[in-house]
Amino acid sequence: MRDDAHAELHVRSRFRAAAYRAKQIYPGAVGELLSREIMSWEEFGYRLGGEALMSQVVTDVLDRPVPDAEAA
């Protein structure tokens, strides 16, 4: 696999993981909206460039702890 293809796969995998995790961190409509936005960016947005903000969002979502369901 080429290095650039491997790098793209890694980025897309991070975005998918963040989209899944967003629903766990932010239950309800906010999590669904954030998840859909991240997935849309993963599918189409990376082609447009200017991904700095979305990369920060993905990093933030992946770094946040998932709330304990029993504590709620």
N, C-alpha and C positions, 0 to 999 in steps of 0.2 A: 504494500500500500504506500502510495506517495505521502510525503510528509504533510503537504497541504491538505490532502484528503483526510488524513488522520487528525489533523488539527480541527478541520471542519466537523468531523464526527464527534470529537470531544466537546466542542462548543454546543453543538446541537443536543448532545446527551445532557449537558448541564442545564440547558433551557427546558428540556422535557422533565428532568428531575425537579426543577424549580416549579414548573407548572403543576405537577402533582402535589408537591409540598405546600404550595400556596393555599390549596383547599383545606389542608390540615391545620395550617397556622391561622388562617382567617376563614372560619366557617361561614356559610351563608353566601349572600350575594356578592360581597366584597371579594371573597376568595375565588368564587366562580369567575368574576370579571377579571381578576388578576391572572388567573390560570389561563383563561381564553386569550388574553392579551399576550401573555408570554408565548403560548403556542402559536398564535398568529405571527409573532415576530420570528419564532423558530422556523416556521414554514416559509414565510415570504420576506420579512423585514430585513434579514441579514443581507439580502441582495441590494438593499438600498443604501447600505453604509450608515455611518453615524450611530453606531450601536453602543456608544459609551454609557448613556443613561440606562438603557435596557440591561446592559451587562452589570451595572451597579445594582439594579433591581434584583436580578438573578442572584448575584452574590449575597445581597441582603437576605433574600428569602432562604437561600441555602444555609446561611449562618445562624438564622433564628432557631431557637429550640421549639420543638413541637409541644404545645401544651398537653399536659397529662389529662387524659379524658376522665380519670377517676377524681381528679382534684376539682373539676368543674361542677 
